[in-house]
């Protein structure tokens, strides 16, 4: 009975070890086959400059196969990167030409593309603040973006503190008017540049909330009964 128990324990341990080693063995077999097929096939091409006595040395066989396989993997990966960039760029240009050849759609596409390129995340850094100025005449207010506070010669030739404001058109803000005017004629707003762009592109239909919410409004304190007046 004890011998049968020990035999069962030995068999279970052997099966457990075999299960643990099987993935390693399969991996080694596949790896060796790849080295022999890929590395062995390209080894004479990549290492043609190596003397035959070194290239055919049995102890260095796995080294040459490994190096040749790594070179093949590198070349395939490089080809993938290059082809992906070239083909994506090529097909992107073809698709853009097709879209621009469609009447009506080309106008919308060109306008949206120009807006995105002009007011992208990098270009928006040019605008430092949203402002209001009286333009195109007194009593009529326009929304604009403050672009600079120092303008070299224009600043030097006037006695006023001149700021530069860009007033875009609606709904296409890629065009507009560049205006240099005194600081006292500019009203700075609290809204962000992004909110100002939304307001202009939407034609005034998307108006950011003001004043901006700063957090939940605290509930009013409960009323307490007033103390009774002392009796006289």
C-alpha positions as CSV (number, residue, x, y, z in Angstrom):
1,X,0.0,0.0,0.0
2,X,2.8,2.4,0.9
3,X,4.7,1.5,-2.3
4,X,1.6,2.3,-4.4
5,X,1.2,5.6,-2.7
6,X,4.9,6.5,-3.3
7,X,4.5,5.5,-7.0
8,X,1.4,7.7,-7.4
9,X,3.2,10.6,-5.7
10,X,6.2,10.1,-8.0
11,X,4.0,9.9,-11.1
12,X,2.1,13.1,-10.1
13,X,5.4,14.9,-9.5
14,X,6.8,13.8,-12.9
15,X,3.6,14.9,-14.7
16,X,3.8,18.3,-13.0
17,X,7.4,18.8,-14.0
18,X,6.6,17.7,-17.5
19,X,3.8,20.2,-17.8
20,X,6.1,23.0,-16.5
21,X,8.9,22.1,-19.0
22,X,6.7,21.5,-22.0
23,X,6.2,25.2,-22.9
24,X,10.0,25.8,-22.5
25,X,10.7,22.8,-24.7
26,X,8.2,23.9,-27.4
27,X,9.6,27.4,-27.3
28,X,13.2,26.2,-27.7
29,X,12.2,24.0,-30.6
30,X,10.4,26.8,-32.4
31,X,13.2,29.2,-31.7
32,X,15.8,26.8,-33.0
33,X,13.8,26.2,-36.1
34,X,13.4,29.9,-36.8
35,X,17.2,30.4,-36.3
36,X,18.0,27.6,-38.7
37,X,15.5,28.6,-41.4
38,X,15.7,32.4,-41.2
39,X,19.3,32.9,-40.0
40,X,20.7,30.0,-41.9
41,X,19.1,31.2,-45.1
42,X,20.3,34.8,-44.9
43,X,23.6,34.1,-43.2
44,X,25.6,33.8,-46.5
45,X,24.0,37.1,-47.7
46,X,24.6,39.2,-44.6
47,X,28.1,37.9,-43.8
48,X,29.6,37.4,-47.2
49,X,32.7,39.3,-46.0
50,X,33.4,36.8,-43.1
51,X,36.0,34.1,-43.9
52,X,34.5,30.7,-44.7
53,X,36.4,29.0,-41.9
54,X,34.7,31.2,-39.3
55,X,31.3,31.3,-41.0
56,X,31.1,27.5,-41.2
57,X,32.6,26.8,-37.8
58,X,30.2,24.5,-35.9
59,X,30.7,26.2,-32.5
60,X,29.7,29.6,-34.1
61,X,26.8,28.4,-36.0
62,X,24.1,29.5,-33.6
63,X,25.9,32.9,-33.2
64,X,25.7,33.6,-37.0
65,X,22.2,32.4,-37.2
66,X,21.1,34.6,-34.3
67,X,22.7,37.7,-35.8
68,X,21.2,37.0,-39.2
69,X,17.7,36.6,-37.6
70,X,18.0,39.8,-35.7
71,X,19.0,41.7,-38.9
72,X,16.0,40.2,-40.7
73,X,13.7,41.3,-37.9
74,X,15.1,44.8,-37.9
75,X,14.8,45.1,-41.7
76,X,11.1,43.8,-41.7
77,X,10.3,46.3,-38.9
78,X,12.0,49.2,-40.7
79,X,10.0,48.3,-43.9
80,X,6.8,48.3,-41.9
81,X,7.5,51.8,-40.5
82,X,8.5,53.2,-43.9
83,X,5.6,51.7,-45.8
84,X,3.1,52.8,-43.2
85,X,4.3,56.4,-43.4
86,X,4.5,56.5,-47.2
87,X,1.2,54.7,-47.9
88,X,-0.7,56.7,-45.3
89,X,0.7,59.9,-46.6
90,X,0.0,58.9,-50.2
91,X,-3.6,57.7,-49.5
92,X,-4.2,60.8,-47.4
93,X,-3.3,63.0,-50.4
94,X,-5.4,61.0,-52.8
95,X,-8.5,61.2,-50.4
96,X,-8.0,65.0,-50.0
97,X,-7.9,65.4,-53.8
98,X,-11.1,63.4,-54.2
99,X,-12.9,65.5,-51.5
100,X,-11.7,68.8,-53.0
101,X,-13.0,67.7,-56.5
102,X,-16.6,67.4,-55.2
103,X,-18.6,70.6,-55.6
104,X,-19.9,72.0,-52.4
105,X,-18.1,69.5,-50.2
106,X,-14.7,71.0,-51.2
107,X,-15.7,74.4,-49.9
108,X,-16.8,73.1,-46.5
109,X,-13.7,70.8,-46.2
110,X,-11.3,73.6,-47.1
111,X,-13.0,76.0,-44.6
112,X,-12.9,73.5,-41.8
113,X,-9.3,72.5,-42.6
114,X,-8.2,76.1,-42.6
115,X,-10.0,76.8,-39.3
116,X,-8.3,73.8,-37.7
117,X,-4.9,74.7,-39.0
118,X,-5.2,78.4,-38.0
119,X,-6.8,77.8,-34.6
120,X,-5.1,74.6,-33.6
121,X,-3.6,74.0,-30.1
122,X,-0.2,75.6,-31.2
123,X,-1.8,78.6,-33.0
124,X,-4.1,79.4,-30.1
125,X,-1.1,80.3,-28.0
126,X,-0.8,83.4,-30.1
127,X,-4.0,84.8,-28.5
128,X,-3.4,85.8,-24.9
129,X,-6.8,87.1,-24.0
130,X,-10.3,87.8,-25.2
131,X,-11.1,91.5,-25.4
132,X,-13.9,93.9,-26.5
133,X,-13.3,97.0,-28.6
134,X,-15.5,99.6,-30.3
135,X,-15.3,98.5,-33.9
136,X,-16.1,99.3,-36.7
137,X,-17.4,102.6,-35.1
138,X,-18.1,104.1,-31.8
139,X,-21.0,102.5,-29.9
140,X,-20.6,99.2,-31.8
141,X,-18.7,96.5,-29.9
142,X,-16.7,93.6,-31.4
143,X,-15.1,90.6,-29.9
144,X,-11.3,90.2,-30.5
145,X,-8.2,88.5,-29.3
146,X,-5.2,90.3,-27.7
147,X,-2.1,89.3,-29.7
148,X,0.6,91.6,-28.5
149,X,1.3,94.5,-26.1
150,X,4.5,95.7,-27.8
151,X,4.7,96.7,-31.5
152,X,8.0,98.4,-32.0
153,X,7.7,101.3,-34.3
154,X,3.9,101.8,-34.0
155,X,4.4,102.0,-30.2
156,X,7.3,104.4,-30.5
157,X,5.5,106.8,-32.9
158,X,2.5,107.3,-30.6
159,X,2.2,108.7,-27.2
160,X,-0.4,106.1,-26.1
161,X,0.2,102.6,-24.8
162,X,-0.7,100.7,-28.0
163,X,-1.9,97.1,-28.0
164,X,-2.6,94.8,-30.9
165,X,-6.0,93.1,-31.3
166,X,-7.1,90.7,-34.0
167,X,-10.9,90.9,-34.7
168,X,-12.0,87.7,-36.6
169,X,-15.0,87.5,-38.9
170,X,-18.0,85.2,-38.2
171,X,-18.4,82.3,-38.8
172,X,-15.1,81.9,-40.5
173,X,-12.5,83.2,-38.1
174,X,-9.5,82.6,-40.4
175,X,-10.0,86.2,-41.8
176,X,-10.3,89.4,-39.8
177,X,-8.9,92.8,-39.0
178,X,-5.6,93.7,-37.3
179,X,-6.2,96.7,-35.1
180,X,-3.7,98.8,-33.1
181,X,-5.4,100.9,-30.5
182,X,-4.7,102.5,-27.1
183,X,-4.9,100.4,-24.0
184,X,-7.7,102.5,-22.6
185,X,-10.0,101.6,-25.5
186,X,-9.7,97.8,-24.8
187,X,-12.0,95.9,-22.4
188,X,-10.5,92.6,-21.2
189,X,-12.9,89.8,-20.7
190,X,-12.7,86.8,-18.2
191,X,-13.7,84.1,-20.7
192,X,-11.0,81.8,-22.1
193,X,-9.7,81.9,-25.6
194,X,-11.5,78.7,-26.4
195,X,-14.8,80.1,-25.3
196,X,-14.2,83.2,-27.3
197,X,-13.6,81.1,-30.4
198,X,-16.9,79.1,-29.8
199,X,-18.8,82.4,-29.5
200,X,-17.4,83.7,-32.8
201,X,-17.7,80.6,-34.8
202,X,-21.2,79.9,-33.6
203,X,-22.3,83.4,-34.5
204,X,-23.1,84.2,-31.0
205,X,-25.4,81.2,-30.3
206,X,-22.9,79.5,-28.0
207,X,-22.4,82.0,-25.1
208,X,-20.2,80.9,-22.2
209,X,-21.8,81.3,-18.8
210,X,-20.8,84.4,-16.8
211,X,-19.8,84.8,-14.1
212,X,-18.1,81.4,-14.4
213,X,-19.3,78.9,-11.8
214,X,-16.8,78.4,-9.0
215,X,-18.5,75.6,-7.1
216,X,-21.7,74.6,-5.5
217,X,-23.7,77.3,-3.9
218,X,-23.9,76.8,-0.2
219,X,-27.3,76.2,1.2
220,X,-28.8,79.1,3.2
221,X,-28.5,78.7,7.0
222,X,-31.8,77.8,8.7
223,X,-33.6,80.7,10.3
224,X,-33.5,80.7,14.1
225,X,-36.3,81.9,16.3
226,X,-35.6,85.4,17.7
227,X,-35.3,85.5,21.5
228,X,-38.3,86.8,23.2
229,X,-38.0,90.3,24.5
230,X,-37.6,90.5,28.3
231,X,-40.7,91.4,30.2
232,X,-40.7,94.8,31.8
